[in-house]
């Protein structure tokens, strides 16, 4: 376990890009730990290193993911997200404990949150929708990233027209949250749902527009036709 993680860290150090290193912090309000490696190269390192461990037991791979998360480095979190998604065909309900621990303990920025939730946890929820109540619990958290995770986990299912009732319930819980990153998270969830359920999302936005933060509202209607966007934005 130590060898593969050490090799990844050395590969990341050897791949530092000066421009990426100097610009990365600009994308975050909070202070982030990062090497400064471009995302396509992080993904390449991820795939190459996964080839070495792909036949290991799932629990071993999840253990490596936890070790990468624990470092706090952005690029290592991306590799952990990739690895946990690569084995999605093997997910079992009991795996949720790993995902919940990562969200609660290690996620500390929007990029790690979205990468983990859009793919690993979103796919898990499609496979095991009985865990959606867990997301509604996350939406009531005091942790901004856990709240955002509740919404962005449903981005890809929402695009497929899935879980509309649950999407509205999570949006209701998060509706008046004052954190702009939470607002953007549930606004994005509504926008994704509008791709398959435009009328329902429009009706929801109109019914909430008097109290919905403008940041969330703008995100929610972004993919709608101009006339609907104009109607929704009317004071």
Rosetta blueprint (number, residue, H / E / L):
1 X L
2 X H
3 X H
4 X H
5 X H
6 X H
7 X H
8 X H
9 X H
10 X H
11 X H
12 X H
13 X H
14 X H
15 X L
16 X L
17 X L
18 X H
19 X H
20 X H
21 X H
22 X H
23 X H
24 X H
25 X H
26 X H
27 X H
28 X L
29 X L
30 X L
31 X L
32 X L
33 X E
34 X L
35 X L
36 X L
37 X L
38 X L
39 X H
40 X H
41 X H
42 X H
43 X H
44 X H
45 X H
46 X H
47 X H
48 X H
49 X H
50 X H
51 X H
52 X H
53 X H
54 X L
55 X L
56 X L
57 X L
58 X H
59 X H
60 X H
61 X H
62 X H
63 X H
64 X H
65 X H
66 X H
67 X H
68 X H
69 X H
70 X H
71 X H
72 X L
73 X E
74 X H
75 X H
76 X H
77 X H
78 X H
79 X H
80 X H
81 X H
82 X H
83 X H
84 X H
85 X H
86 X H
87 X L
88 X H
89 X H
90 X H
91 X L
92 X L
93 X H
94 X H
95 X H
96 X H
97 X H
98 X H
99 X H
100 X H
101 X H
102 X H
103 X H
104 X H
105 X H
106 X L
107 X L
108 X L
109 X L
110 X H
111 X H
112 X H
113 X H
114 X H
115 X H
116 X H
117 X H
118 X H
119 X H
120 X H
121 X H
122 X H
123 X H
124 X H
125 X H
126 X H
127 X H
128 X L
129 X H
130 X H
131 X H
132 X H
133 X H
134 X H
135 X H
136 X H
137 X H
138 X H
139 X L
140 X L
141 X L
142 X L
143 X L
144 X H
145 X H
146 X H
147 X H
148 X H
149 X H
150 X H
151 X H
152 X H
153 X L
154 X L
155 X H
156 X H
157 X H
158 X H
159 X H
160 X L
161 X L
162 X L
163 X L
164 X H
165 X H
166 X H
167 X H
168 X H
169 X H
170 X H
171 X H
172 X H
173 X H
174 X H
175 X L
176 X L
177 X L
178 X L
179 X L
180 X H
181 X H
182 X H
183 X H
184 X H
185 X H
186 X H
187 X H
188 X H
189 X H
190 X H
191 X H
192 X H
193 X H
194 X H
195 X L
196 X L
197 X L
198 X H
199 X H
200 X H
201 X H
202 X H
203 X H
204 X H
205 X H
206 X H
207 X H
208 X H
209 X L
210 X L
211 X L
212 X L
213 X L
214 X H
215 X H
216 X H
217 X H
218 X H
219 X H
220 X H
221 X L
222 X L
223 X L
224 X L
225 X L
226 X H
227 X H
228 X H
229 X H
230 X H
231 X H
232 X H
233 X H
234 X L
235 X L
